[in-house]
Amino acid sequence: MFPYVRDSATLYFASNGHPGMGGLDLFKATMDSLGVWHTENMGAPVNSMGDDFGITFEGIREKGFFSSNRNDARGYDHIYSFERPTVTIFIEGYVSDAEEYTIEGAIVRIVGKDGLNEKVPAKPDGSYKVELERDISYVMMASAPGYLNQHFELKTDPDEKNETYYVDFYLAPIHKPTVVENIFYDFDKATLRPESKEALDDIIKVLNDNPNVTIEMGAHTDRKGSETYNEGLAQRRAQSVVDYLIEAGIPTDRLTAKGYGKSEPKTVTKKMAEENDFLHEGDILTEEYILQLTPEQQEMADQYNRRTEFKVTGTTYNLY
């Protein structure tokens, strides 16, 4: 009885046909993205042991009026005003590249079981912000031209309290290699150390978020040792990473292992130059370049050259 349609997916009504607190109770019914209605008792203090019915709202504000015969021994109906605490839930963060620089044209798409389906363009500084509902599951995907997608899932807290969730996206470029940080091997060996697991699991997530992508895992060494030895060591290390990914369920034909040894020294990036005043963007960390540095600087340059990278080799896997 006494239906009140607030929007296309929200209906308020009074009923004594659902479990309640006594007499007529007020209920809120919401329709999800599949067209299924979910009904909840509005609870105390809106509902009472008497008859509570006829609710109306002041537009989008969580305040308004309803009728009730509570606290009246004669059973007369009275109009009560109410104001519910406004709970605000947001998710916000930044979309940037793997080196934490802003990406032009980035978009965050968010889909929720409450029917939310939005594409939110990131601001010029890479930031985004979206208002959510409590106790709802959401799926998010950040994307940008020339970059791999990144996926995230979130379930908001059911408690009636203000909450802000922070999620940053770091997108890997399609057209250039990306250094995978925190992959460690035993000294002079190809054995992956346990602390590499988190970084390797991140690669698995990237591949699952982008199922049509194939990649090459490339391992690089520093300038020390012979070319033949370094190339062999790098090949074994790259294969160790690929074997880990295959064991995790990534199809073999999506992966290539390549050991570069010391044949492709690192090119100094903008971030590397900002972090080290002795480096300049665009410089190549060749042996000749490194030998001009101080011993401490040489060790840092060698560390940059000792790296594991992945690069996209195709974007049409299983499309045809």
DRENKOL-271238 format. One record per residue: residue in three letters; x, y, z of N, C-alpha, C in turn. Coordinates in steps of 0.02 Angstrom, whole numbers, plus 50000, padded with zeros to 5 digits. Example, Ala and Ser with C-alpha at 12.3 -4.5 7.8 and 13.67 -1.06 7.14 Angstrom:
% residues 2
ALA506604971650390506154977550390506604983550390SER506424988850354506844994750357506455000250394
This chain:
% residues 320
MET500434994050000500005000050000500445006250000PHE500135011949982500465018549984501135018549947PRO501145016449882501775016249846502055023249833TYR502715023749834503055030049818503655028349774VAL503625030549711504155029149663504655034849666ARG505265033149689505765038449696506165039349632ASP506335033849598506665034149533506515027649497SER506825026649439506655020849398506835014149430ALA507245014149482507455007849513507335007649588THR506945012549614506835012749686506095014049701LEU505795009549740505095010149758505025009449833TYR504645013949864504475013449936503745011649942PHE503575007549991502875005650001502765003350073ALA502135002950093501955000350159501624993550151SER501754989050199501474982350194501474979050262ASN500994974550273501024970050330501084962850306GLY501284962150243501374955550214502094953150212HIS502554957450234503254955550241503424955450315PRO503944951750335504144951950406504294959150427GLY503994961250483504074968150505504054968950580MET503934975050602503964976750673503274977150705GLY502744976350664502064976750689501644981450647GLY501014979550631500594983750590500904984650521LEU500734990450490501054992050426501774994450438ASP502234991950398502924994350400503104997250332LEU503585001750333503845004650271504425000450244PHE504414999250178504924995150146505224999050087LYS505854997350072506195000150014506354994349967ALA506154995049904506304989949853506744993049799THR507294989649783507744992049731507834986649678MET507884988749615507984984149560508714984049539ASP509004977949533509704977549514509784977549438SER510404976749414510544977249342510224971649302LEU510014966149336509684960549302508924961149303GLY508674966649332507944967649335507614964149393VAL508004961749441507734958249500507644963249557TRP507054963049589506914967649645507144964649711HIS507434968949754507654967049820507314971549871THR506964968549920506564972249967506874972050037GLU506894977850070507164978050138506714982350182ASN506624980050245506254983950294506674989950314MET506374995950317506755001950333506955002250406GLY506674997950448506904997350516506735003350559ALA506915002850624506825008350670507365013650657PRO507205019950669506605022650701506045024450653VAL506135023150588505595024650541504995020150555ASN505125013750564504585009150579504505008150655SER503895006250674503735005350745503254999550753MET502994998450814502494993250825501814995250799GLY501725001650782501095003950754501095003350678ASP500645007250646500615007450574501045013250549ASP501505011750502501945016750473501875016350398PHE501725022050365501535021750294501585028650263GLY501495028850197501435035250163502055039550163ILE502625036650147503255040550149503325044850086THR503655050650093503815054950036504475058450052PHE504855059849999505525062850007505545069849976GLU505995073950002506135080449972506645079549916GLY506395077749858506835076849801507355071449814ILE507995072949802508525067949811508795067849882ARG508555072349925508805072749993508515067050035GLU508915064850084508695059350127508285062150186LYS507775066050170507325068750220506645069550189GLY506125069750232505435070350206504935069150262PHE504375065850244503825064750291503535057750282PHE503235055250336502845049050331502305049250385SER501835044550380501275044350426501345038450474SER501105039350536501145033950585500635035250640ASN500375029850670499925030550728500275028350792ARG500945028250792501325026550852501185031450908ASN501245029150968501185033451028500515037051033ASP500005034351000499335037351005498845031951025ALA498615032151088498185026951115497515026551078ARG497335032051044496695032051009496755029350938GLY497385028050915497485025350848497465030450793TYR497515037050811497505042150759498175042350722ASP498125044250660498735044850618499015051950624HIS499675052350626500025058750628500565058950574ILE500755064950555501295065850506501935067250544TYR502445063350528503105064150559503605066450506SER504045070750525504615072450481505205068050499PHE505645066950451506245062850465506825065550423GLU507415063950446508025065350408508525059850423ARG508715056250371509175050650379509895053250369PRO510375050650407511075052650396511295050950325THR511615055650292511855054450224512535051050226VAL512555045050198513175041250195513485042150126THR514095044350124514445045350060515005040350054ILE515025036849998515545031849984515845033549917PHE516495034349915516845036149853517415031249841ILE517585030649777518215027549759518585032649717GLU519225033549732519615038449695520335036149690GLY520705039249645521395037449635521665040649572TYR522205037649545522535040349486522645034849435VAL522645036849372522835032449317523475035149287SER523995031049287524645033349261524985027549226ASP525565028949195525935023549164526365020049216ALA526765015249193527155011149239527665015249278GLU527845021149253528325025449288527975031149325GLU527305030549331526905035149371526825042049340TYR526865042349273526725048549238526015048349210THR525705054249205525015054749182524935052149111ILE524385048749099524215046149033523655050349003GLU523735052448942523215056448909522665051848884GLY522035053848896521465050148871521275043948911ALA521505043448973521345037649015520615037849037ILE520315031949040519605031249061519555025649112VAL519145026749163518995021549211518255019749203ARG518135013449186517435011049180517275007149243ILE516695008349271516495004949332515775002349324VAL515684995949339515034992649333514884989549401GLY514274990849427514084988249492513444984149489LYS513354979949538512744975849542512134979949560ASP512244986349578511684990849590511444994149526GLY511734992149468511524995049404511985000549379LEU512475002549419512945007749398513355005249338ASN513405009449287513815007849228514065014449200GLU514665016549221514915023049202515615022649173LYS515755027149126516425028249101516655035149125VAL517165035249167517385041349198518065043349169PRO518105048949131518745051049105519195053549162ALA519825051649160520295054249210520435061549195LYS520525065449248520675072549240521385073449213PRO521555079649193522235080849165522795078449211ASP522685078449277523205076149323523175068549335GLY522725065149298522655057949303522175055549356SER521865060049393521435058049448520725056449424TYR520375052349463519675050849451519325050049518LYS518665050749518518275049949580517565048049561VAL517295042849594516615040449580516265039049645GLU515635040949649515235039549709514915032649702LEU514945028649755514685021849756514145021149808GLU513865015049812513365013349863513675008149910ARG513415007749970513685002950019513434995850003ASP513834991050023513674983950018513514981849946ILE513934984149899513834982649828514504980349799SER514484975449754515074973149719515164977049654TYR515774979249641515924983149582516514980049545VAL516514980949479517074978949436517304985249400MET517964986449401518254992349370518764990349317MET518824994449265519334993349214519605000049192ALA520265000949200520595007049176520905005649108SER520835010349062521105009348995521315016048966ALA521745015648915521975021648880522265019448813PRO522225023548762522505021748696523245020248702GLY523455014548674524155012748675524395009348738TYR523925007448782524105004348846523674998148858LEU523934993548897523554987748917523044989648971ASN522494986048971521974987349021522194984749090GLN521894987649141522004985049209521324984549244HIS521224978949278520574977149307520624977249383PHE520054978849416520044978849489519334977349511GLU519264973449565518604971949594518564974449665LEU517974976849683517874979849750517184978149776LYS517154976549840516504975649875516484980849930THR516014985549926515974990849976515704988150042ASP515884991550096515694989550163514944990250174PRO514614985450207513894986050219513704991050273ASP514184993150315514034997550370513835004550345GLU513365007650382513145014450365513645019450391LYS514165020550354514675025350374515015028150311ASN515275034050317515645037150262516285033150249GLU516445032250186517035028350169517315030850103THR517985030950098518315032450034518825027050021TYR518765023849963519245018749942519735021949893TYR520365020049898520885022849854521185017249811VAL521125018049746521395013149699521755016849643ASP522405015649636522795018449582522915013149528PHE522895015249466523035010849409523695012749376TYR524105007749362524735008949326524725004749263LEU524625007949206524525004449143525195003449107ALA525274997449080525884995749043525784997648969PRO526295000748938526235002648868526264996648822ILE525934997148764525924991748715526544991848671HIS526804997748657527324998448605528034999048630LYS528154998048696528844998048720528894993448780PRO529494990848794529574986148850529434989548917THR529214985548964529084987849033529514983849081VAL529894987349121530304983849172529844981149226VAL529934974849243529564971749298529994972249361GLU529794976449407530184977449467530114971549514ASN530624970649555530624965749609530574958449587ILE530904956849530531024949949513531754948449531PHE531854943549574532514942149600532704934849585TYR533344933849569533614927249556534184925849606ASP534314919549619534904917849658535524920149621PHE536044921849658536654924649628536934919949575ASP537034922849515537354919249459536944913049438LYS536294913049455535864907449437535214909949406ALA534814905149381534174906949351533584905349397THR533744903149459533214901249506532864907449533LEU532194907649526531804913249552531774912849628ARG531874918449660531824918649733531104919749754PRO530904917349813530204917749835529924924849835GLU530344929849850530094936649853529904939449784SER530004935449731529804937549664529064936149650LYS528744932349694528064929849681527574935549668GLU527594940849708527104946249700527164949549632ALA527784950849609527874953949544527644949249488LEU527794942849495527584938049444526824937249442ASP526514937449499525774937049502525464943249470ASP525804948949474525554954949440525564954049364ILE526074950549338526094949149266525514944649246ILE525384939649288524814935149274524164939049271LYS524084943749317523474947949318523424952049254VAL523984954949231523984958849169523764954449110LEU524014948449107523844943949052523114941749056ASN522854940649116522144938949123521694944849108ASP521914950949123521524956849108521524958449033ASN522024955848997522094957148925522174950548889PRO521634946548882521684939648857521894939048784ASN521904944448746522094944048676522814946148663VAL523194946948717523884949448712524374943648719THR524904943748678525474939348687526074943648706ILE526534940748745527094944648769527754940848763GLU528294944648765528964941848771529244943848838MET529504939048875529864940448937530604940548920GLY530914946348931531614947148914532024948348977ALA532584944648983533034945449040533684948649016HIS533944953349054534554957049037535044956549095THR535684956549078536204956349129536604962849126ASP537084963549172537514969449170538114968049124ARG538604972449124539164972249077539694967049096LYS539664964449156540194959949180540104952849151GLY540674949749134540644943049106540624943149030SER540704937149000540704936648927540004937048899GLU539974938948836539314939448803538974932648801THR539344927448786539044920748780538754918448847TYR539144919348900538904917148966538294921148987ASN538324927848979537764932049000537124930548960GLU537214929248896536624927648856536294921248878GLY536714916148894536444909848918536104910548985LEU536414914349031536114915449097535454919249090ALA535444924249047534834928149037534284923949007GLN534464919548960533964915148929533644910548981ARG534064907749025533804903349077533354907149126ARG533544913249141533134917349187532464919049155ALA532474921049092531844922649058531394916449055GLN531704910549043531314904449040531024902649108SER531384904249162531114903049229530474906949241VAL530464913249218529874917349225529304914449183VAL529444912649121528934909849077528654903349107ASP529084899149134528854892949164528384894249223TYR528534899349262528094901249318527404903349292LEU527394907249238526764909549210526364903749181ILE526704899049148526364893249120526064888949176GLU526444888049229526204884049286525584887249317ALA525524893949311524944897549338524344897349291GLY524424894249232523854893449188523864897749125ILE524394901549114524444905549052524644900948995PRO524274900948939524444896548883525154897748858THR525494892248841526194892648819526274897148758ASP525784896848711525864900648649525734908148657ARG525604910348718525554917548731526214920348756LEU526714916048766527334918048800527944916248759THR528434920748761529084919548731529624921548781ALA530134917448788530704919048832531294921148789LYS531604926648807532174929248769532714931748817GLY533314928848809533884931148849534314935848809TYR534364942048829534744947048792535454947848818GLY535594944948877536254945948906536394953348916LYS536984955548893537154962648900537124966348833SER536754963348784536744966148716536314972348710GLU535834973448756535394979248752535404983048818PRO535924987148829535954991148891535354995848897LYS535174997348958534585001448972534665008548948THR534135011248918534115018348900533815022148958VAL534135027648978533925031449037533235034649023THR532765033249067532095036149062532055042749100LYS531505046049091531395052449126531415051449201LYS531095046049225531085044749297531785043249324MET532165039249287532845037649308533265044049314ALA533175048549266533555054749266533355059249325GLU532715059149341532485063149398532745060449465GLU532835053949468533055050849531533825050849538ASN534185051949483534915051649485535195057549444ASP535495062349478535725068349444536325067049398PHE536645061149402537195059649357536965056349292LEU536315054949285536035052049225535625057249187HIS535575056449121535195061049079534735056949034GLU534115059149029533615055648989533875054548919GLY533805048348895534025046648827534715043648823ASP535125044448876535785041348876535715033748879ILE536205030148850536195022848850536755020448896LEU536585015948941537065013648992537535008348965THR537925010248915538425005748887539015005148936GLU539465000248921540044999448964540485005648962GLU540555008648903540965014748897540665020348939TYR540015021048938539675026248977539775025049052ILE539695018749072539725017149144540435018149171LEU540945016649132541635017249155541835024449170GLN541445029249145541595036249159541295038549227LEU540915034149259540575035949321541005034049381THR540795036449440541135034549501540955027249517PRO541345023849559541185016849577540465016049603GLU540245020549645539555020149672539045020949616GLN539165025749571538715026849515538725020949466GLN539305017849458539355012049415538915006349440GLU538915005249506538494999949534537755001249522MET537545007549528536845009349515536665008249442ALA537115010149397536995009149326536955001749309ASP537394997749339537374990449328536714987549352GLN536454990149407535814987849432535254989349383TYR535274995049351534774996749301534814991949241ASN535414989949223535494985449166535264978349183ARG535354976249246535104969649268534354970149279ARG533974967849231533254968949234532884963449196THR532244962649214531784958349177531234962649150GLU531084962049086530584966249053530074961849018PHE529484964549008529024961348962528824966448910LYS528714963948849528464968348796527924964548757VAL527444968348733526884965448696527114963548626THR526984957348606527164955048539526564954348494GLY525964954448522525364953948482524744955648522THR524224957848488523604959748522522994956348492THR523104950848455522544947448421522494940148439TYR522784938148496522764931148516522044928748524ASN521884923248489521214920048491520654924548466LEU520814929948430520284934148403520004931348338TYR520394927448303520184924948238520214917348237
